[in-house]
Amino acid sequence: MRECLLWNCISLVCFDCRIFSCFSLTGVLDDCLCDIESIDDFNTFKIFPKIQKLQERDYFRYYKVNLKRPCPFWADDGHCSIKDCHVEPCPESKIPVGIKAGSSNKYSKAANNSKELEDCEQANKLGAVNSTLSNQSKEAFIDWARYDDSQDHFCELDDERSPDAQYVDLLLNPERYTGYKGPSAWRVWNSIYEENCFKPRSVYRPLNPLAPSRGESFYTWLEGLCLEKRVFYKLISGLHASINLHLCANYLLEETWGKPRWGPNVKEFTRRFDPIETKGEGPRRLKNLYFLYLIELRALSKVAPYFERSVVDLYTGNGHEDAESKALLLEIFRDTKSFHMHFDEKSMFAGDKKGAKSLKEEFRLHFKNISRIMDCVGCDKCRLWGKLQTQGLGTALKILFSEKEIQNLPENSPSKGFQLTRQEIVALVNTKICTSLCIVHLLALRGVLFCRLSTSIKELQNFKVLLQQTR
């Protein structure tokens, strides 16, 4: 009996050691020169505290989305009936007047005048452009909008003018586990990986943890891909890991008397990321999360000149808050520039010009197709965050491959060569927040697991003492 007790305790320690082993994420990431430890420190002490504050600002908390667009690829399964899947749209009265007025970033004191605001709300194409602007500036804004409408995006964008498009307060609809799973969720991710990542159909990529695995064959083939196709896969895998980590960290633990309690679910985290449970794939997923972080960080550092111009402000109608929001955003840009281990996007699409152009277009279309798949997600809350995060990553890619256009931006007028809509800006920042928060969650879960490991070792010592006393 004593041996059984001791064996059970040793098994408990081994179980915790096994979980803890999946956090042996150290050293340099593949396809870049950055190490995981540097990302952890930089995110924890510099980026995350500031970007979390930015998330609370009105400009970044309201996102306009159409959750009623039909799935373009298969018959709709019907929306999830679980109550936690519901998204509460924001009442019109709660939306800041400057955001309702349009998608322009321009802010003017005169826009606070009620008549001007009324005119602005009616001028959807010009957004919140003040009537005191010169005709030349108005024409520039119109050209800006035309360029945006005709530009090749990495994402399928919602029509903000659609009657089905509604504003959502992201702070009141956080990303967390809703209970959405099963064949519908499986089909979405399976379509993303099997039909849109760069690989032949003969290479099987199991998504379901219960599905039979074919070991290292997939990754052996993946390592033989060109850089661009490896990057594509890592970004999708990193996005998937980010979503899963959020679900594990904000899980419905219990619901008593109508008062749900949300928190980290270590068992669920183990199922999704433990190296044994996932047949060695969990640590790869987490490394791809760090790779995704680097891509987003690089995009923020590259787009800084766009926002540093005086012509661009984060317009909500509240001049004081708008100024503070921009100052905080510029501070974050300064931090991103101080990071010395960025991913080098210039190494991509750098070969034969004709071949590189063709590959880049294929890359863009594959990602755009993934953004369309988000309209097939049956859970509204999952669809909301799926659409937002794919648009955010698509915006990051748009930035990385628009370096010349950004460098040639005029200081005092909108640019026809490069511009961002408010939706893209909100998605970009919130996607970065999601990824940054995931790293914070991961570090926190390390602490939780280390506490469990320490407790198990202590219990083992107690059992040893008890066994000696009974001899």
JOHUGI-V543101 format. One record per residue. N is the residue number from 0. RES is the residue in one small letter. OMEGA is omega in whole degrees, 0 to 359 (* if undefined). BURIAL is # if it has 16 or more other ideal C-beta (glycine too) atoms within 10 Angstrom, else .. D_CENTER is the distance of its C-alpha to the mean C-alpha in Angstrom with 2 decimals. Layout:
n & res & omega & burial & d_center
N & RES & OMEGA & BURIAL & D_CENTER
N & RES & OMEGA & BURIAL & D_CENTER
This chain:
n & res & omega & burial & d_center
0 & m & 180 & . & 51.17
1 & r & 179 & . & 50.36
2 & e & 179 & . & 49.00
3 & c & 179 & . & 46.73
4 & l & 181 & . & 45.35
5 & l & 179 & . & 44.77
6 & w & 179 & . & 43.14
7 & n & 181 & . & 40.75
8 & c & 177 & # & 39.76
9 & i & 178 & . & 39.35
10 & s & 179 & . & 37.18
11 & l & 178 & # & 34.99
12 & v & 180 & # & 34.65
13 & c & 178 & . & 33.89
14 & f & 180 & # & 31.22
15 & d & 176 & # & 29.51
16 & c & 180 & . & 30.08
17 & r & 177 & . & 28.47
18 & i & 185 & # & 25.30
19 & f & 182 & . & 25.37
20 & s & 181 & . & 25.85
21 & c & 178 & # & 22.32
22 & f & 175 & # & 21.33
23 & s & 181 & . & 23.52
24 & l & 182 & # & 20.62
25 & t & 174 & . & 22.47
26 & g & 186 & . & 23.47
27 & v & 176 & . & 22.17
28 & l & 177 & # & 19.28
29 & d & 175 & . & 20.43
30 & d & 174 & # & 20.46
31 & c & 184 & # & 20.08
32 & l & 182 & . & 22.18
33 & c & 178 & # & 19.92
34 & d & 185 & . & 20.57
35 & i & 182 & # & 18.41
36 & e & 180 & . & 20.66
37 & s & 178 & . & 20.18
38 & i & 179 & # & 16.38
39 & d & 183 & # & 17.00
40 & d & 182 & . & 19.62
41 & f & 181 & # & 17.98
42 & n & 186 & # & 14.82
43 & t & 188 & . & 17.07
44 & f & 183 & . & 19.81
45 & k & 190 & # & 18.58
46 & i & 191 & # & 15.01
47 & f & 181 & # & 13.73
48 & p & 182 & . & 16.87
49 & k & 183 & . & 16.80
50 & i & 176 & # & 13.25
51 & q & 176 & . & 13.72
52 & k & 181 & . & 16.88
53 & l & 180 & # & 15.35
54 & q & 183 & # & 13.17
55 & e & 180 & . & 16.62
56 & r & 183 & # & 18.11
57 & d & 184 & # & 19.12
58 & y & 187 & # & 17.67
59 & f & 184 & # & 14.02
60 & r & 181 & # & 14.57
61 & y & 184 & # & 15.99
62 & y & 181 & # & 14.15
63 & k & 187 & # & 16.47
64 & v & 175 & # & 15.79
65 & n & 181 & # & 18.27
66 & l & 182 & # & 17.96
67 & k & 178 & . & 21.40
68 & r & 181 & # & 20.98
69 & p & 176 & . & 22.74
70 & c & 183 & # & 21.39
71 & p & 189 & . & 22.81
72 & f & 179 & . & 23.35
73 & w & 181 & . & 25.18
74 & a & 183 & . & 27.01
75 & d & 179 & . & 24.97
76 & d & 188 & # & 25.14
77 & g & 184 & . & 25.23
78 & h & 182 & # & 22.77
79 & c & 181 & # & 22.35
80 & s & 179 & . & 25.10
81 & i & 187 & # & 23.62
82 & k & 181 & . & 23.67
83 & d & 176 & # & 20.33
84 & c & 185 & # & 18.73
85 & h & 175 & . & 20.11
86 & v & 180 & # & 18.30
87 & e & 178 & . & 20.63
88 & p & 183 & . & 20.74
89 & c & 177 & # & 21.73
90 & p & 181 & . & 25.46
91 & e & 183 & . & 26.42
92 & s & 183 & . & 28.38
93 & k & 183 & . & 25.42
94 & i & 177 & # & 23.56
95 & p & 186 & # & 24.57
96 & v & 181 & # & 27.16
97 & g & 178 & # & 25.59
98 & i & 178 & # & 22.36
99 & k & 186 & # & 24.56
100 & a & 181 & # & 26.67
101 & g & 186 & # & 24.30
102 & s & 182 & # & 21.40
103 & s & 177 & # & 23.31
104 & n & 187 & # & 22.38
105 & k & 177 & # & 26.10
106 & y & 177 & # & 27.63
107 & s & 179 & # & 31.39
108 & k & 182 & . & 33.61
109 & a & 181 & . & 35.70
110 & a & 178 & # & 32.84
111 & n & 176 & . & 33.48
112 & n & 187 & . & 36.74
113 & s & 179 & . & 36.66
114 & k & 179 & . & 38.34
115 & e & 179 & # & 35.95
116 & l & 180 & # & 32.99
117 & e & 178 & . & 34.71
118 & d & 182 & # & 35.24
119 & c & 181 & # & 31.64
120 & e & 180 & . & 30.36
121 & q & 184 & . & 32.65
122 & a & 185 & # & 31.64
123 & n & 184 & . & 28.36
124 & k & 179 & . & 28.63
125 & l & 181 & # & 29.31
126 & g & 185 & # & 26.82
127 & a & 181 & # & 28.01
128 & v & 182 & # & 30.50
129 & n & 184 & # & 33.55
130 & s & 179 & . & 36.90
131 & t & 178 & . & 38.33
132 & l & 180 & # & 36.33
133 & s & 177 & . & 38.56
134 & n & 180 & . & 38.91
135 & q & 179 & . & 37.56
136 & s & 179 & # & 34.32
137 & k & 180 & . & 34.07
138 & e & 179 & . & 34.57
139 & a & 179 & # & 31.87
140 & f & 178 & # & 29.36
141 & i & 177 & . & 30.58
142 & d & 179 & . & 30.24
143 & w & 181 & # & 26.73
144 & a & 179 & # & 25.85
145 & r & 180 & . & 27.78
146 & y & 181 & . & 26.00
147 & d & 181 & # & 22.59
148 & d & 185 & . & 23.97
149 & s & 186 & . & 25.33
150 & q & 176 & . & 22.61
151 & d & 181 & . & 20.99
152 & h & 173 & # & 17.28
153 & f & 183 & # & 14.70
154 & c & 171 & # & 13.71
155 & e & 186 & # & 16.12
156 & l & 173 & # & 16.20
157 & d & 173 & # & 17.58
158 & d & 183 & . & 21.03
159 & e & 180 & # & 20.86
160 & r & 179 & . & 24.63
161 & s & 178 & . & 24.64
162 & p & 179 & . & 26.34
163 & d & 179 & . & 23.72
164 & a & 182 & # & 20.89
165 & q & 175 & # & 20.48
166 & y & 178 & # & 18.86
167 & v & 174 & # & 16.80
168 & d & 185 & # & 16.67
169 & l & 180 & # & 13.21
170 & l & 180 & . & 15.08
171 & l & 180 & . & 17.48
172 & n & 185 & # & 15.15
173 & p & 176 & . & 12.78
174 & e & 178 & # & 10.62
175 & r & 183 & # & 13.25
176 & y & 182 & # & 15.66
177 & t & 185 & # & 17.75
178 & g & 180 & . & 20.07
179 & y & 181 & # & 18.79
180 & k & 177 & . & 19.79
181 & g & 186 & . & 22.63
182 & p & 182 & . & 23.53
183 & s & 179 & # & 21.27
184 & a & 179 & # & 18.01
185 & w & 183 & . & 19.65
186 & r & 179 & # & 20.53
187 & v & 183 & # & 17.05
188 & w & 179 & # & 15.70
189 & n & 178 & # & 19.13
190 & s & 180 & # & 19.13
191 & i & 183 & # & 15.85
192 & y & 188 & # & 17.28
193 & e & 187 & . & 20.94
194 & e & 185 & . & 21.16
195 & n & 173 & # & 18.48
196 & c & 187 & # & 18.04
197 & f & 177 & # & 21.01
198 & k & 176 & # & 23.68
199 & p & 181 & . & 26.97
200 & r & 181 & . & 27.34
201 & s & 179 & . & 29.71
202 & v & 185 & . & 26.95
203 & y & 181 & . & 25.70
204 & r & 184 & # & 22.28
205 & p & 177 & # & 22.56
206 & l & 180 & . & 19.57
207 & n & 180 & . & 21.74
208 & p & 181 & . & 22.84
209 & l & 182 & . & 26.29
210 & a & 179 & . & 26.60
211 & p & 182 & . & 28.99
212 & s & 177 & # & 27.53
213 & r & 172 & . & 29.11
214 & g & 188 & . & 28.39
215 & e & 186 & . & 27.60
216 & s & 181 & . & 28.63
217 & f & 184 & # & 25.16
218 & y & 175 & . & 23.99
219 & t & 178 & . & 27.36
220 & w & 182 & . & 26.86
221 & l & 181 & # & 23.27
222 & e & 178 & . & 24.63
223 & g & 179 & . & 27.13
224 & l & 173 & . & 24.68
225 & c & 184 & . & 24.43
226 & l & 185 & . & 21.74
227 & e & 181 & # & 19.84
228 & k & 174 & # & 19.69
229 & r & 179 & # & 18.77
230 & v & 181 & # & 15.83
231 & f & 181 & # & 14.71
232 & y & 183 & # & 15.07
233 & k & 179 & # & 13.38
234 & l & 179 & # & 10.15
235 & i & 178 & # & 10.34
236 & s & 178 & # & 11.59
237 & g & 177 & # & 8.99
238 & l & 178 & # & 6.23
239 & h & 179 & # & 9.19
240 & a & 179 & # & 9.97
241 & s & 180 & # & 6.91
242 & i & 181 & # & 7.74
243 & n & 180 & # & 11.33
244 & l & 175 & # & 11.39
245 & h & 181 & # & 10.35
246 & l & 179 & # & 13.09
247 & c & 184 & # & 15.49
248 & a & 182 & # & 15.14
249 & n & 188 & # & 15.60
250 & y & 177 & # & 18.17
251 & l & 184 & # & 21.20
252 & l & 177 & . & 23.93
253 & e & 178 & . & 26.83
254 & e & 180 & . & 27.99
255 & t & 179 & . & 31.48
256 & w & 176 & . & 33.35
257 & g & 180 & . & 30.35
258 & k & 182 & . & 28.48
259 & p & 175 & . & 25.39
260 & r & 182 & . & 24.38
261 & w & 178 & # & 20.78
262 & g & 182 & . & 19.99
263 & p & 178 & # & 19.15
264 & n & 184 & # & 20.62
265 & v & 180 & # & 21.82
266 & k & 179 & . & 23.44
267 & e & 177 & . & 20.34
268 & f & 179 & # & 18.48
269 & t & 181 & # & 21.59
270 & r & 185 & . & 21.63
271 & r & 189 & # & 18.19
272 & f & 181 & # & 18.38
273 & d & 185 & # & 22.07
274 & p & 180 & # & 23.67
275 & i & 179 & . & 26.65
276 & e & 184 & # & 25.02
277 & t & 180 & # & 22.67
278 & k & 175 & . & 25.50
279 & g & 186 & . & 23.99
280 & e & 183 & # & 20.55
281 & g & 179 & # & 18.66
282 & p & 177 & # & 18.88
283 & r & 179 & # & 17.78
284 & r & 182 & # & 14.52
285 & l & 176 & # & 13.95
286 & k & 177 & # & 15.06
287 & n & 174 & # & 12.59
288 & l & 178 & # & 9.80
289 & y & 178 & # & 11.81
290 & f & 177 & # & 12.18
291 & l & 179 & # & 8.56
292 & y & 181 & # & 8.86
293 & l & 180 & # & 12.07
294 & i & 180 & # & 11.08
295 & e & 178 & # & 8.83
296 & l & 179 & # & 11.77
297 & r & 180 & # & 14.21
298 & a & 179 & # & 12.97
299 & l & 181 & # & 13.41
300 & s & 183 & # & 16.80
301 & k & 185 & # & 17.85
302 & v & 183 & # & 17.25
303 & a & 181 & # & 19.18
304 & p & 179 & . & 22.47
305 & y & 183 & # & 21.26
306 & f & 181 & # & 20.80
307 & e & 179 & . & 23.77
308 & r & 181 & # & 26.16
309 & s & 183 & . & 28.20
310 & v & 183 & # & 27.77
311 & v & 173 & # & 24.11
312 & d & 180 & # & 23.42
313 & l & 193 & # & 20.86
314 & y & 172 & # & 23.27
315 & t & 185 & # & 23.58
316 & g & 178 & # & 27.37
317 & n & 187 & # & 27.60
318 & g & 183 & # & 28.75
319 & h & 180 & . & 28.59
320 & e & 179 & # & 25.04
321 & d & 180 & # & 23.93
322 & a & 179 & . & 25.63
323 & e & 180 & . & 24.11
324 & s & 180 & # & 20.54
325 & k & 179 & # & 21.23
326 & a & 180 & . & 23.00
327 & l & 179 & # & 20.16
328 & l & 179 & # & 17.70
329 & l & 176 & . & 20.43
330 & e & 177 & . & 20.85
331 & i & 177 & # & 17.28
332 & f & 179 & # & 18.01
333 & r & 178 & . & 21.20
334 & d & 181 & # & 19.55
335 & t & 179 & # & 17.24
336 & k & 181 & . & 20.48
337 & s & 179 & . & 22.21
338 & f & 191 & # & 20.10
339 & h & 182 & . & 22.40
340 & m & 181 & # & 20.58
341 & h & 170 & # & 18.12
342 & f & 181 & # & 17.35
343 & d & 182 & . & 20.08
344 & e & 180 & # & 18.90
345 & k & 178 & . & 22.61
346 & s & 179 & . & 23.33
347 & m & 178 & # & 21.67
348 & f & 186 & # & 23.83
349 & a & 182 & . & 26.70
350 & g & 177 & . & 29.45
351 & d & 188 & . & 31.87
352 & k & 182 & . & 30.88
353 & k & 179 & . & 31.53
354 & g & 180 & . & 29.75
355 & a & 179 & . & 26.77
356 & k & 179 & . & 26.51
357 & s & 179 & . & 26.77
358 & l & 179 & # & 24.11
359 & k & 179 & . & 21.69
360 & e & 177 & . & 22.41
361 & e & 177 & . & 21.98
362 & f & 182 & # & 18.59
363 & r & 183 & # & 17.57
364 & l & 177 & . & 19.18
365 & h & 181 & # & 17.66
366 & f & 178 & # & 14.08
367 & k & 178 & # & 15.44
368 & n & 178 & # & 16.98
369 & i & 178 & # & 13.85
370 & s & 178 & # & 12.58
371 & r & 179 & # & 16.05
372 & i & 180 & # & 15.84
373 & m & 176 & # & 13.34
374 & d & 178 & # & 16.57
375 & c & 179 & # & 18.16
376 & v & 186 & # & 16.25
377 & g & 180 & # & 19.07
378 & c & 184 & # & 17.47
379 & d & 182 & # & 16.74
380 & k & 177 & # & 14.24
381 & c & 178 & # & 12.35
382 & r & 178 & # & 12.81
383 & l & 184 & # & 11.64
384 & w & 174 & # & 8.14
385 & g & 179 & # & 8.20
386 & k & 182 & # & 9.55
387 & l & 185 & # & 7.42
388 & q & 175 & # & 4.05
389 & t & 177 & # & 6.85
390 & q & 178 & # & 8.59
391 & g & 178 & # & 6.39
392 & l & 176 & # & 6.58
393 & g & 177 & # & 10.05
394 & t & 178 & # & 10.93
395 & a & 178 & # & 10.35
396 & l & 177 & # & 12.62
397 & k & 180 & # & 14.96
398 & i & 184 & # & 15.42
399 & l & 183 & # & 16.16
400 & f & 177 & # & 18.75
401 & s & 186 & # & 20.35
402 & e & 182 & . & 21.90
403 & k & 180 & . & 25.41
404 & e & 180 & # & 24.61
405 & i & 180 & # & 22.87
406 & q & 183 & . & 25.84
407 & n & 181 & . & 28.27
408 & l & 174 & # & 26.95
409 & p & 185 & . & 29.94
410 & e & 191 & . & 30.08
411 & n & 177 & . & 31.56
412 & s & 178 & # & 30.49
413 & p & 182 & # & 27.55
414 & s & 174 & # & 26.94
415 & k & 185 & . & 27.47
416 & g & 181 & . & 25.80
417 & f & 174 & # & 22.28
418 & q & 178 & # & 20.66
419 & l & 173 & # & 17.48
420 & t & 177 & # & 17.62
421 & r & 180 & # & 16.61
422 & q & 179 & # & 14.07
423 & e & 180 & # & 12.39
424 & i & 180 & # & 12.67
425 & v & 180 & # & 11.31
426 & a & 180 & # & 8.16
427 & l & 183 & # & 7.90
428 & v & 182 & # & 8.73
429 & n & 175 & # & 6.81
430 & t & 176 & # & 3.29
431 & k & 177 & # & 5.81
432 & i & 180 & # & 7.25
433 & c & 182 & # & 5.07
434 & t & 178 & # & 5.49
435 & s & 180 & # & 8.87
436 & l & 179 & # & 9.76
437 & c & 178 & # & 9.38
438 & i & 175 & # & 11.83
439 & v & 177 & # & 13.93
440 & h & 183 & # & 14.06
441 & l & 178 & # & 15.09
442 & l & 179 & . & 17.74
443 & a & 179 & . & 18.93
444 & l & 174 & # & 19.35
445 & r & 179 & . & 21.28
446 & g & 179 & . & 23.53
447 & v & 182 & . & 24.02
448 & l & 178 & # & 24.95
449 & f & 177 & . & 27.15
450 & c & 179 & . & 28.91
451 & r & 179 & # & 29.55
452 & l & 180 & # & 30.87
453 & s & 179 & . & 33.10
454 & t & 180 & . & 34.37
455 & s & 179 & # & 35.23
456 & i & 177 & . & 37.16
457 & k & 179 & . & 38.98
458 & e & 178 & . & 39.91
459 & l & 178 & . & 41.21
460 & q & 179 & . & 43.40
461 & n & 179 & . & 44.69
462 & f & 178 & # & 45.62
463 & k & 179 & . & 47.47
464 & v & 180 & . & 49.49
465 & l & 180 & . & 50.29
466 & l & 179 & . & 51.45
467 & q & 181 & . & 53.68
468 & q & 182 & . & 55.19
469 & t & 181 & . & 56.10
470 & r & * & . & 57.87
